[in-house]
Amino acid sequence: MTGITDGADGMAFLDIEQVVFTYPGRPPVVDGVDWRVQAGEVHCLLGRSGCGKTTLLKLAAGLLRPQSGRILLRGAELAEPGPQLGFMFQAPTLLEWHTALGNVLLPVSLQRRPAPQDEQRALALLEQLGLASHAQRHPRHLSGGQQSRVALARALVLDPPLLLLDEPFAALDAITRAELQDDLLRTCRERGTTVLFVTHDINEAVYLGDRIALMHGGRIVADMAVDLPAPRTQAMRHGPAFNEHCARVRAAMDRTAA
């Protein structure tokens, strides 16, 4: 096993260059961040609470504008959110008066009246995530894991090349969380989606990530490759390679906090 290695080469799909963001009256929350993300990879942004990782994700989504620096997506400066981005929040945030299918179609409905092919695409996503028989159910009749799967399908319905997720599975029980992690990896690998995933969970970052960016004090202090084979399986969590990766990431986090 080659372990965790540093560096990232090649042309970046997403390029964050010297980005600074400050809330009024506070020190910089994001402080001169450089971060390069390659196409088709899963990048996990890992750090303790308050380190700036959610703010950085919002900057990468175009939900916030940096005070200095720039963010390039496929070589073009990112000015605002658009159909090239899918976003999944910490809570599913489903509309109670819509069915599961209606919630998945919401990004389409905000632009235009959904066409039959849009509904077919949404139904295909629900089927892929094991929810085909729940398409006409309302959120109150869905479990937490099912609601999260609907939120994932909604984030992917416009087939965005970049998917951003802000600790979307944190409130789920351990078994459901593991199932959703597998759903995310399988679905995004099949679609070739590039993923930015915010988490404070080392185990989750190692399981999901091709790379892990470690954030502390508003800066990315390490960018590490995770050399585990794909596809990832839950059995890997019990092996020495996986646990060695987790130990090395934890050691890197401890060094930054010292």
HELIX and SHEET records of a PDB file:
HELIX    1   1 LYS A   53  ALA A   60  1                                   8    
HELIX    2   2 ALA A  100  VAL A  104  1                                   5    
HELIX    3   3 LEU A  106  SER A  109  1                                   4    
HELIX    4   4 PRO A  116  GLN A  128  1                                  13    
HELIX    5   5 ALA A  132  HIS A  134  5                                   3    
HELIX    6   6 PRO A  139  HIS A  141  5                                   3    
HELIX    7   7 GLY A  144  LEU A  156  1                                  13    
HELIX    8   8 ALA A  174  ARG A  191  1                                  18    
HELIX    9   9 ILE A  202  LEU A  208  1                                   7    
HELIX   10  10 GLN A  234  HIS A  238  5                                   5    
HELIX   11  11 PRO A  240  ALA A  257  1                                  18    
SHEET    1   A 7 ILE A   4  ASP A   6  0                                        
SHEET    2   A 7 ARG A 219  VAL A 226 -1                                        
SHEET    3   A 7 ARG A 211  HIS A 216 -1                                        
SHEET    4   A 7 VAL A  42  LEU A  46  1                                        
SHEET    5   A 7 THR A 194  THR A 199  1                                        
SHEET    6   A 7 LEU A 162  ASP A 166  1                                        
SHEET    7   A 7 LEU A  85  MET A  88  1                                        
SHEET    1   B 4 VAL A  30  VAL A  37  0                                        
SHEET    2   B 4 LEU A  14  PHE A  21 -1                                        
SHEET    3   B 4 SER A  68  LEU A  73 -1                                        
SHEET    4   B 4 ALA A  76  GLU A  77 -1                                        
END                                                                             
